[in-house]
Amino acid sequence: MIGLVITQISVILLFLILGWAVRFKKAYWLISGFASRPEIEQEQLINSGYPQKTGSLLIGTAVGMLVLLPLTFTGFRFAVEVQFGFMLVVLLGGFIYLSRYEVPAKRKRSYIIALILFIVTLVPLIYLTLSSHKGYEMALAKDSFEISGMYGDEWDYRDIQSVQLLEEMPEVTWKQNGIGLPTLSQGHFKVTGYGSSLLFIQKGHTPILYIELKEDQIFVNSKVSAETESWYKVMKEEADIK
């Protein structure tokens, strides 16, 4: 939580400082590619207000993120997604808008590039966010179990080494490759005492089913505690039979 807030404040301060320097101190060289342009183009951009509006865009983004920052301290589960989603939409949309202040010869190309950047950045992020919020499902078959969704797979019961039902999730130290949301952890994470593990965890819900396999360590649970307990009973029986 503290690390997340520090990151948010750092981003806000960075945008504020950069925006202030560009808008009020005329540090136009801070804008990517501006310093390398011919002097005549630089003059045209300054006269059209391109660099000044770029500075205002950065300041406006920072102010908006600052206004949304208190959401982090509330019970709203999607505070981080809202804040950084706002940042991306405003910045990328702002660069599309700024294309109209480009030099006439490069205006169309700038607009196309900004639009493509907007699409290729936001569309995958939206898809990833929606997919991650779908979560996962556990399916128990005769000889195997399967966890659906991102990072899911199918495992044979015969590969089970041990099964435990934990009252709480052990400390997760960092994310290696996965989805870490306020309500969900899904993917590969480092877990204290267990090392690299595969997590399918609905945060705030217990118990936690721990499955040790030959090549994987899995932590999984359901929002319904009785369902997690039923998974444990099946896994335990299969592990004992093996």
N, C-alpha and C positions, 0 to 999 in steps of 0.2 A: 504493500500500500504506500509506504513512504517513498520507495524507489519510483513508483509510478507518478506520484505527485511531483517529485523532484524533476522527473523527465518532462512532465507537462509544463511546469514553471520554466524550465530551461528553454523549451521550444518557444514559449510565449515571450520570454526576454530576448531571445535571439531575433525573433521577428520584429519586436519593438525597436531594438537597437539598429538593425539593418534598415528598417523602414524610416526611422528618424534620421539616420545618416544620409540616406538617399533623398528623402523628401526635404529636409531642412538644411542639411550641410552640403548638399549637391555632390555627394560621393557617388557619382553615377558609375564610376569604375567598378562598383560592387555588383552592378547588374551584369549578368553573364553575357559576354560577347560585346558589350558596349565599348570598352576601351580599344578593341581591335578594329572597330569600324572606321571608315574614312571620316575625316573631320566634317566634311559636308553633310554626311548622314547623321553624325552626332548632333550637329546644329539643327537639322530638320527634326530630329526626335525631341530635342529639348524644346523647340518652338511649338511642337504639337502637344507637348505635355506628357510624352510617353514615360520618361524616367520619374517625373514627379508623381504620376498616377501609380507607377509601380511601387514607389515608397508608400503611398497611401493605401495600396492594396495590402502590403505587408502589415502596416499598422492596424488596419481594419480587421485582418485575420487574427492578429494578436489580441485585440480588444474582444472580439467575439469568443475566442478560446478562453479568455479570462472570465468573461461573463458565465460561460458554461462550466468553469472549473468547480464551483461549489457542488455540482451534481455528483462529483466523486465522493463527497462526504455524506451523501444521502443513501437511502436504500435503493435508489434507482439502479438496476442491474446493468444497464447499457450506457452508463455515463461516458466511459472511455470511447466506445464506438461512436457516440453522438459527437463528442468533442473532436476526435480526429477525422471523422467523416465530414464534419463542418469545415475543418481545415482544408481537406482535399478538394471538396466541392468549390469552396470560395477561391482557393488559389488557382485551380485548373480552370474554373469558369472565368476567373478574373483575367487569366492570360489570353483566353479567347476574346474577351472584351477589349483587352489592350491592343489586339491586332489591328483595330481600326485606327490606332495612332502611329502605326508603323509608317516608314517611308513608302510612298505610293508604289514604287517598283517591287517592294517586297511584302506588301500588305496581304495579298492573296495567299502567298506561300506561307506566311506567318500564321494566318488564320487556319489553313489546312493542317499545319504541323501542330498547332495548339489543340485543334479539334481531335486529331488522331491521338495525341497524348492524353487528352481527357478520356477518350473511349478506352484505350488500351490499359489505362491505369485503373479507372473506376469499375469497368465491367468485370474484370477478374476478381477485384476486391469484393464487389457486391455478390458475385457468385460464391466466393469462398465464405463470406459471412453468412449467407443464407444456407449454404450446405452445412456449415459448422453448427448452426442453430438447430438443424434437424437432428443433430446428435447421432445416436447409434441404437442398435437393437441387438439383443442376445437371442440366438436361436439354438435350442438343444436338440440334436438329432440322435439317432441310435448309436452311431460310432464316433461322432464328432460334435463340436460346438462351433458356432460361427458368430462373430460380431460384425455387424454391417456398418456401413458408413465409412468416412475417411479413416485411413490407417487400419481398417478392419481386415479380418482374414478368417480362415477356417483352420481349426486345429483338431487333431485326433485325440480322443480320450487316452489312448495308450501312451501319449507323450507327457501326460501329467506326472509330475514328480511329487508335488504336495499341494494341498489346498488349505487355506486359512480364512476365517471370517474375522475381520478386524473391526474393532469398535470405532476406530478413527483412522483417517488417512495419514500415513507417515509424512514427514516433512519433505516437500518437493523443493529441491534447491535451484534447478534451472531447467528451462525448456531447450531440448536439443533439436527437435523437428516435430512441430505439432501446433495445435490450436490452444491458446491459453486465454480463456474468456472469464469474466467475473463469475459466470455460472457453470462453466464447463472446461475440463482439461481433456484433450483428446490427442494422442500421438505419443511421441517419444520424449520422456522426461528423466532427469536424474532424481532419484529418490534416496534419501538418507538411509543407509543400512541395506539397501537393495541394489544400488547402482542404476544403470540404464534400464528403464522399464517402459512398458507400453501402458498408457493410462486411458481409461474410458470412464471418467469420473464426473458425476453430477455433483457439483460442490454444494455443501450444506446438507447432504443426505448421507445417512449411515444405515447399516454397516457397509463395510467395504470387502469385496471378495478378492482375495489374492490367490492367483493361480501360478504356480511355478511349473514351467514346461522345460523340455530339454534345451530349447534354444531361445525361449522367451520368458519374460516375467510380466504378468498382466495384473493390473488393478482395475476392477470394474465394479460398478454399482448401478442401482436403479433408483429412481425417485421414490419408488415404493419399497420400503424395507422388507416386506414379506416376499417380494419377488427376488430380491437379492438373496434372502435366506433360502428360498427354494432352489436357486442356482447352486448355492453351496451344498445343499443336500445331494443334488444330482452329481455334482463334481466329486464330492467326498465318496459317494458310493462307487463311482467309476474308478477313482484312485485306489480305493480299497480292493476292488475286484482285480485291478491290474497287479 
